Amino acid sequence: MTAHSLVPRIRLAALPTPVEALPRLSAQLNGPRLLVKRDDLTGLAFGGNKTRKLEFVLAEAQANGARTLITVGAAQSNHCRQTAALAARAGLDCILVLSGKPEEHSTGNLLLDELFGAEIVWTSRSEREATLQKTFETAWENGRRPYLIPLGASNALGSLAYEAAFQELMAQSVQADWIVVASSSGGTQAGLALGARRANWPGRVLGISIDEPAADLQRIVAGLATAAADRLGEKLVMSPAEILVNADYLGEGYGILGAAEREAIQWFARYEGLLLDPVYTGRAAAGMIGLIRQEFFKPGETVLFWHTGGTPALFASRYADDLR
Ligand SMILES: Cc1ncc(COP(=O)(O)O)c(C=O)c1O
């Protein structure tokens, strides 16, 4: 019995996700061998990394007798879209606390949130946490049995899902020297880093920070990885120094599509027929391309880009002009 089988999980994702080669992109960059792990194909409303995390989160929510899932994010949050789909599928109510403003005609993830029947509570970025707490308390007082999923489902349970994902990659017998992944609330990288450590993997997991300074993200990821290990019953401590983060590609800030992200999205599309998203994978791929140009990776190395989804945001009206 593996440590994972002790943690309740509800199967939602289409696993294992494929690993594919990116030969045309690699040739165009005159770079290392490139692979992609297609977690944009996990299923559950256009897929993405949250499907894996929500398998563990839903199991706990149901064990707690939850009737309402409450979570939080930006207006175009992929995590919120997938949580809304999950709630619909599981027969639960869903309340999303979103920072930003309603659109006159909802597009992208927001349109999908509405299709799934989620209730939306709008707030500002600075008041988001307070609004979330208040929303939870009100739902509780109204007898709706709420279950709170944190930002990005990045807690010990969500991170654990990516420890399992790392094991899945190992079972696919993929030879890679690097995993490059978008890192924001940290759970995805935490799980991968924990998986690599538990497997004594000789390669390295590099998080491209989407919106945090490197030191902050290293601390967050290390804390999540340690908490996930604890859920597996292992007294294993991961230190921030063990977590590799590059924060050179923060661009103009969270959710702002700049020239580097646009180029990465266009190159993946034109050379490989693959779609990235404007906020996370576009930025992470821009980081990977930038590092290839700086010859950060050694000749002969293999770099696996872990695609974490997010593609519905391509259809958000705010990005329409910037993507051309
Ligand atoms: C498409 C996509 N990629 C990557 C991430 C980052 O994952 P994490 O929050 O686990 O760091 C997110 C998180 O919101 C996302 O939506």
The ligand as a Gaussian input file, in Angstrom:
#p B3LYP/6-31G(d) Opt

LIG

0 1
 C       -3.312000      27.543000     -15.512000
 C       -2.600000      27.630000     -14.207000
 N       -1.300000      27.284000     -14.166000
 C       -0.592000      27.366000     -13.025000
 C       -1.150000      27.820000     -11.862000
 C       -0.309000      27.907000     -10.654000
 O       -0.485000      26.799000      -9.829000
 P       -0.275000      26.967000      -8.259000
 O       -1.292000      27.973000      -7.818000
 O       -0.451000      25.612000      -7.718000
 O        1.095000      27.517000      -8.063000
 C       -2.502000      28.192000     -11.850000
 C       -3.096000      28.673000     -10.582000
 O       -3.955000      29.359000     -10.406000
 C       -3.250000      28.103000     -13.054000
 O       -4.539000      28.452000     -13.115000

